[in-house]
Amino acid sequence: MNIKNKTVLVTGGSTGIGKAIAEAFIAKGTKVIVFGLNKPQYSCEFYKVDVSKENEIKSALSKIKSLDILVNNAGIFTGSLVEETNMNDFDEEMNINFKGTFMTCKYSIPKINKGGCIINISSILGINPRAEASVYSASKAAIISLTKSLALELANKPIRVNSIAPGVIDTPIWQKGVSSREEGEKDLKESASKHPLKRSGKPEEIAHATIFLAENDFTTGAILAVDGGATI
């Protein structure tokens, strides 16, 4: 697909990976629409949307005529043992990560032009889960399964559906749930050191992969690990 002048919707596009993805598409000459909780600090069409709220997704999409590319990026991470998991946290994480992706796909598909595509941001934890991240891992595994199912469902339209499974990426998420910036940086470095390449990824590296999947017309149902070798 020649993506210049195409219309792209990115969920969770205000910071981190979503921001890098949106800016990469803007640099390619696309029109970018962002669904998020906070207005991005770059030029785009913005709708305040909590992707766990069906009515907010439907309301925003009713104002959009058509799409060429959908990038489901919005997500949160909470880590805890299964027996210590608060069920409110369980619902929030599953609703934002998986249900939000599902509902955004469901209501966007009728607006996606022939030859368009969907790109779902999953995680390597959806492939290789880890202890103390059971809910997050399950939500991301569900996204991978949804991606493959949708690739089969939409092939005749044709709309391609792919997923990216990032490894440890240096984003603000590492500052959440810790007592200090130093603790967040330490946790990031320790996690990244387990990757064969011995470093964390950059949001821009996920953005490059997203552009590739948008442009490559013969790729569907793929789960692209961008993880410094972690899944091997």
N, C-alpha and C positions, 0 to 999 in steps of 0.2 A: 504494500500500500504506500502510495505517495502521501505522506501525512500533512503536507503543507496545505493550509487553509481548511483542514478538517477540524471537527469539534470534539473536544476531549473533556470528559467529566472525571475529576479526581476527588475521591472522598478522603477526608483527613489531610487536606492539602496545605495546612497553615504552617506546619513545622516539620523538621526531620526529613524522613524519606519522602513523604507526600509533597513537601515543598520542593525538594530537589527534582522530583518527577514532573511537577507542574512547570517549573522553570525550564526543564529540558525540553518539554513540548513547546513552550513559548518560543524558545530559541530556534525551534524547527518551523516556526511560522504557523502554529495551530492556534485556534481559539480555545482557551481554557476556562472551564467552569469548575468551581470548587464548592463542595459541600463540607462544612465544618462548623465548629463551635465558635471560632474566632476568625475574623477577617484577615486574610493574608496581607503581608506587607509587600505585595507586588501586584501589578495590574492584572485583574481577572474578573470574571463574572462570579459573584459570590452569593451563596444562599446559606443562611444559618440553619444547619440540619444536624440533629442528633440521629445517627443512623440506626439506633435501637428503637426509634419511634416511627412506626409505619406511616402515620398520618403526615409527618414532616417530610418524609421521602416523597410520598405521593403529591403533596402540595407543591414542593419545589419542582418536581419533574413535570407537573402540569403547566409550568411556565416555560418549559424548554421544548422547542419544536422538534429537534432531531439531534442525534448523536452519531459519531463515528467510532469513538473509542471510549470505553469505560474502564477506569482503574479503581478497583476497590482496595483502598489502602488503610482506611480508618481502623484503629485497633488499640487495645490497651493490654497491659501485662500486670498480673498480680501473681506472686509466687508463694505457695504454702503447701504443706503436706495435706493429703486428702482428708485425714481425720481432723485437721485444724482449719479446713476451709469453711469460711462463712458463706452460707447459701445465698446471701444477698450479693456477695462478691462473685459467686459462681454465676448467678443470673446476669449480672452486669457484664462480665467478661464474655460469656457465651452470646449474649444479646448484641453486643457491639461487634465482636470479632466475627462470629459466624452468622447469626441472624441478620445483622446489618448488611453483610455481604450478600446473603440470600435475597433479602428484600430489595436491595438496590438493583441486583440483577433482574429479579422478577418484574419490577416496574419500569426498568430501563429498556429491556429487550424489545418491546414494541416500538421504541423510538430509535433503535440502532439501525442505521442504514445498511443495505446490502453490501457485503464485503467488509463490514466493520469488525471490531473485536472487543473482547473483554479480557482484562488482565487482573488477576486476583493476587494480592500480596499475602503470601502465607508465611512460613518460617521453616527452618531446618528442624525445629522442634515438632513440626507436624509430620516429619519423616522419622526422626530419631528423638523420641521424647526424653525428658530428663526428670529426675526426682525433684519435687517441690515446684513443679510447673505443670501439673497434670491437667488442669482446666485449660490453661493456655495452649498446651500441646494438643489437647483434644479439639479445641476450637480451630486450630490451624490445620489439623488432619482433616477435619470436616470440610474446610475450604478446598483442600486438595481433592477430596472425593467429589465435591460439588463441581469443581473445575472440569474433571474428567467426564462427569455425567453431562454437563452442559455442552462440552465439546461435541459429544455424540448427538445431543438433542438439536443443536443449532447448525450442524454441518451443512444441511441442505439449504440454509437461508441465502448465502453462507455467512455465518458469523463465527469467527474463530474465538476459542476460549483457552487461555493459558494461565499459568501461575508462576510466580517467582518465590523462591524459598530463601530469604536472606539468612546469613549467619549473624554473627555479632557485628552490629553496625553502630558507629559512634553517633548517637542521637541523644536528644534531651531525656529520653525515657530512662537513661541510666542515672539520672539525678532524682528520679521519683522513688519514694519509699526508702530513702537513705537519709542519714542525719546531716551529711555535709557533702559538698562538692568533691572533697578529697576522697571520701568513702565511695562515691559514685565512680570516680576515675579509677580507683583501685579495683573495684568490682569489674569494670570494663576491661582493664588490662588483664586481670586474672582469667576472665572468660575468653578473651581474644587469644591468650597464650596457648589455649587448647587447640586452636586452628593450626593446621600444618604450615600455613604462611606466617604464623606468629604475629598477626596484627588484626586489628578490627577493620571492617570495611567502612567505606565512606558512603553517605547517602547518594552521592553522584554516581557511584558504581551500580547501585540498584536502578537509578534513573536510566543509565546507559542500557541496561538489560531490558528495561521497559520499552524504550524506543526500538530496540531490536525486535522484540515480540510484536510491536505494533506494525512495523514495516515488513516483516517476513510473512508473506501470504501463504506459505506452505507449512506453517507451524501451528498446530492446534492440539490440545490435550497434553501439552508439555508442562513438566514441572522443572523449572530451571533453578538449580541451586547456585546461588551467588554467595559463597560461604568460606572462601579461603581454604577449601578442601575439607571442611569439617565432616561432611557426610561420608567421606571415605576413610 
